Amino acid sequence: MSERLTIIDFVDKYTSKYAKETFLREKINGVWQETSFEDTRKEGRVLAAAFMSLGLQKGERVALISEGRKLWIIAELGVLYAGGTDVPLSAKLEESNDLLFRINHSDSRFVIASQQQLPKIRKIIGQLPLVEKIIVLDDLAEYGEKEIGITEFTKMGEAYIAENEAKVDERAASVGPDDYANISYTSGTTSDPKGVILTHRNYTANVEQGSSVISVHRGAVMLILLPLDHCFAHVAGFYTMMMYGGSIATVPVGKNPLATLKNVPTAIKEVRPHVMLSVPALARNFKKNIESGIAAKGPKVQKLYNFALKNAMAYNKEYHNRGGILQWWRKPLVALFDKLIFSQVRQNFGGRMQFFVGGGALLDIELQRYFCAIGIPMFQGYGLSEATPIICANATGHAIFGSSGRVVKPLDIK
């Protein structure tokens, strides 16, 4: 870990390496569109220029609230390339006081909001004295006094960078590894939320640490089902896939959270991911849907499925000790049933899934056993927001059910 990279250095480095390859995937008007590493960086720099044209200074805060989508990622890059500090806010925040506290406490000068989240900001804008502009990630028929749509904002950036590219470069170059990248607020269940301040180097170091326990192949596709506001989605999602030359896809945003959730199965089949970031609740829902589909095929298929599942679980044991001399007779059955049954089950996940990375809550052991049995292991890890967040994780070839896995390197736990 000799290099002390900023996120800007990190993006520049891997954009240079994978320039024309796909980094972002998003479904727009029914069609999946791809954005290359090169264009991701370019679009981020344009938004950085737009922020600079509005007067954003190095170190100033910009709050961001939106559903998971391409523009969430591009907008954050814009803030970072402009030398700003991102304040990511959960789209699940509904109470005005929750938003008021975070935006005012962080001294955010600007707010970025999607169309769905905009009403929450409009409701409290009179109580946000430091907020000068609201950048709306969608084009609307009408805007409020302080609001500006993404198309106009992008044009501002294009005009500014055309005349002041050297200034944009200079601002990005002025950002150091110990400068703040974002302020991540805790849930505040017992008192006021606490703002966890994370630096550029916190992020890039944790990506390097995470690579000591888990990796993906170049060109791998990740579907992110987790909220983008948490550092886990950044490290295990954006930046890890960037380092390995993979791409990330987001679930098409519905009219409300439930509608977005309903888009997940279709997104999985269309994206055909190699890996997914998920939470236990969604994994349980996947399991329920699989078992409902098996039951619908009749009692004979159900009986065969149950036998295949029990056989695979018995063979896998605790994963790290699977197989063995006494289990030799199960191995050909595992291979047979995998071909006859579980390979068909995996088609529901696009047919390319290699593993899940679980986060957000504890994974129960039976859920881990189940997904491993059908050929898509779900690996548990452990982390803290203050650690940006990965501390340890299970991975292919190195896992124990019920364990949080190996400690990342280099890292000392006392």
N, C-alpha and C positions, 0 to 999 in steps of 0.2 A: 504494500500500500504506500508506495513512494510518492505517487502523484496526489496532490491535494486539490482535486478538481472542484470547480463550482458546477452547478447544474448546467450553466451556460457552456462551460468547457466540455462537459459530458455530452451534451446534445451536439455541439460542434464536432466533437471527436467521432461519434458514431454516425452522424449524418455524412461526414466525409467518407466513412467506411462503407455505408450501405446506401448511398445517395438515392438511387432510382428505385430501390426496393420499397415495398409497401409497409407503412407503419401504422396507419389508422384506417379503420373500416367502419362505415356508417351507412345505414339504410335511409335513403331520402327518396320520397315519392315512389316507394316500392322497389327501388333499385339500390343494391349495395354499391357504394362508391368508395374508391381507394385513394388514400393520400400518401405520397411517398415521404421518406425521411426528409428529403430535400425540400419538398413543399411544406411539410410540417414546420420546419425551421423558418422558412421564408415567411409563411403566414404569421408565425409568432413574432417575428421581427417587425412585420408591418403593424401589428397591434401595439408593439412596443413603441414604435414611432408615433402612433396615434396618441398613446398616453403621454409621451414627451411633448407632443403638440399642445396637450391640455395643461402642461406644466408639472406633471408628476416628477418629483425629485427622488434621488436615490434614497432608499430606506423608507419612503412613505408607503402607507398601507392601502391595499385595495381589497375590499370584501367581494367574495364570489359565491353566489347561490344559484344553483341550476341542477337539473337532472343530468345524469351521466350522458355525455355526448361529445362529439369531436370538438365543438367550440369551447367546451369546458377546458379541455387540454390546451387548445391553442391560446385561449384567453389567459390562462395561467402562465404560459410561456411568454406571452406579451408582457405581463407584469414583471416577470423575472428578468427578461432581456432589457427592460427599461430601468432595472436596478431597484424595482419596488419589492415589497413584501406582500405576498398573497395571504388573505385571511379566508380560507375555505369554510363555508357554512353548510350545514346539513340541510338538504331540501325537505327533511322531515320536520324541521322546526316550524311550528304553527303559531305559538304564542308570541305576540308582539314583544313582550318583555325579553324573551330569549334572544330575539334578533337585535333589539335595542341595546341590550347589554353588550353583546359581542361587537357590534359595529362601533358603538361609542367608546367602549373600553379599549379597542384596538386603534382608536383615532383614525379610522379609515377615511380617506379623502374622496375615494370613488367607490361605487358599488357596481358590480357586474351581475345582471340578473336575467334569467330566461323569462319568456312570456308568462309561463305558469307561475313563476315565483314573484313576478313583478307586483301583483296586488298586495303582497305582504310588505313590500318596501314602500309602496305608495301610501299604505295605511299609516306608516310611522315616519315618513320623510320629514314632517314638520318637527320631529323630535331628534333629528340627526343634523345638528348644526354644522358639523365639519364636512358633511358630504356635499360635494360641488356638482357632481354629475352621476347619472345612472346610465350605464351602457347596457342596452337591451340586446340580448343575443338573438332576437328575432325582429323581423320588419313588421311594424304595425301601421294601421291606418292613421292613428293619431298618437302623439307623445305628450307627456306632461312637460312642465317648464324645464326641469333639469334632466330630461331624458334624451338619449340619442340612440338611434337604431344601429345595428351592426353594419349595415351597408354604408351608411354615412361615416361611421367611425372608421371603417376600413379605408374608405376614400381619403379621409383625413391622414391616415397613416401612410398611404401610398404617396400622397402629395408631399408629406413631410420627409419621408425617406429619400424621395427623388432629389430633394434639395439639400438634405442634411444627413446623408448616409454616414459620413465621417463622425458626426455627433452620436448617431445611434451606435456605431462601432465603439466609440470612445466610452459611452455609458456602459455598454455590456462588458467591456474590458476592465472597467473600474470596479466591478463586482468581485469581491474576494471570497475565499472559501469559508471565512468566519462571519460573513454577512448573513443577515436573516433571510431565509427563503420563504417561510410562512409561520403563521401563528395558528396553531391547531387547538381549538377550545374543547375542554372536557364537557361531559354531559351536565355537570353541576347538580347532581342528584341530592347532595347534602348541603350545599351552599352555592354561592355564585360560581359559575364556571371558571376554570383556570386556563389561562392561555399558555399552551406549551410552545415555546419558541424553538424552532428548528432551523439550523443553518444550512447553507448549501452543502458544506462538507458532511454534515450529519447524514444527508441523503445519499450523496455519492459514496461515502464510506460504507453505509449499510448495504448498498447494492453490491459492493465488492465483497462484503462479509457474507451476504446471502448466497453469493455464487459459490461459496465454499461447501455448501450443503445441497444446493439444488440448481439445476440447469435445464435449458431447453435447446433444441436444435435450431439452426438458422432457418428462417422461413416458417417457424412454428406460429400458429395463430392462437391467441388467447381471447376468450370471451369474458369480459368483466361483468359480474353480477353484483359486485359490492359497490357501495356509494363511493364516489370519487373524492369526496372531501377528506377522507382519512389517509394518513401517510402510508398505510399498508397497501392501498391501491396504487400509490405512487411507486413505492419501492418494489413490491412483488409484481406489480403490473407495468406501468409506463416504462420505468427506467431499466428493469430487468429485461423486458422484451427488447428495449432499444439496444442494450448492450449485446444481446445475442443475435440481433438482426431478425427478430420476430415482429409480429404485428398484433395490435389489439383492436378488438371490436366491441362496440357498446350495443346494448339492447335498444331497439327503436322506442322512442319515448311515446307513450300513449297520452290520452287526454287527462288521465289521472294515474296515481300510483298503481291501482289495481289493473288498469288497462295496460300499463307497462309490463306488469308481472305476467299478464296473459300473453305478451309478445315473446316471452322467454323460450318456450318450446320451439316456435317457428324459427327464432333467431339461431338456436342451437343447430337445427337441421340445415339451415341455409349457410351458416358460417362454417360449420364442420370443424369446431375448434380442436386443438391438440391438448389444451389445458384450460381450465376455468378457475377463476377466483369466485368462491361461493361461501355461503354461510350454512350452518347445520340445518336451519329451518327449510331452506330450499332443497337441500340434499334429501331431507325426509320426505319432502313433497315429490321429488323425483322418484324415490323408492316406492312411494304409495302409488304413483301413476304406473310404474313398471308392473307392480304386482296386480293392479287392477286390469291391465292389459293381458297379463298371463291368465288371470282368472276367467276372463272373457273367452278364452280359447277352449275352455272346457276342463273337466276333471282329470283327464288323462295327461294333458299338457301340464296342468297344475302339479300333478303328482311327480312327473318327470323333472319339472323345474325345481321342486322342493328337494328331491333327491340330489340333483346336480349341485344345488346350493350347499346342502349339508356336506357333500363330499368335498367341495372346493374349500369350505371353511375348515374342515378337519385337516385337509392337506396343508393349508396356509398357516395353521396354528396361530402364532403371534406375529407372523410375517417374517421376522428375522430368522426364525428357526423352521421355516416351512420345509415340507418334504421329509427326508430322513429315511433310514433303512426300513423302519417299520411301516412307512407309508408308501413304499414303492408301488404297491398295487393300485393306489389311488391316482398316480400320475397319468396313466393312459386314459383313465376315466375323466380326469380334469380336462385333458386335451380334447377328448371326444365331445363332452358336453359343452365345452367352450365353442367348438365349431358348430354344433347343432343348435344350441340355445343362446348362450351368452353373446355370441357374435351378432345375433339378431337383435338382442337387447341393446347392444352398443350402437346399433344403427339409429336408435332414438336420439343418440348424442352426436350423430353425424358420421359415425364409423371411424373417426380418427383420434378419439379421446385417449390420452395416455394417463392423465391423472387430474384430480382436483387439488387445489390448495384451499384449505379451509381456514376461515378467519372469523372474528367477531364474537365467537362463543365456543364453549367446550364441545368437542366432537365426542359423542358417546361411542364406546368401543364396538357395540353391535353394528352401528352405522359404518364404522371403519371396516369391520369384517365383511359386511354385505358388499360394499363397493369393490373391495379387493377381490371378492369371490367372482363378481361378474366381469372382472378384468379392467376396472377403472379405479385404482386405489385413491382414497381420499386422505391426504396427508395433513396431520395436525402439526401446528407449530405453536410458539409462544412468543409474545412480544409486549412491549409497552410503547405508548405514544412517545414518551420521553426518550426512548431508544431508537426511534425513527423507523420501524418499531421492532424489526426482527431480532430476536435473541437466540432462538433455536428452532429447528424444524426437522421433520421426517422427510425422507425423499426416497425415490426409487432405489431399491437395493440396500437402503439403510433406514429401516423403520421398525418400530415396536408398537403394536396396538396399545393405546392408553398412555403412551409416552409423548412428550413434546419434542422428542428428537435430539439431534446433536447440536451442541452450541456452535454458533458461527465462529469463524476465525478471521482475523484475530479478535478475541473478546475475552475478558476476564470476568468471572462471576464470583462475587465475594459474599 
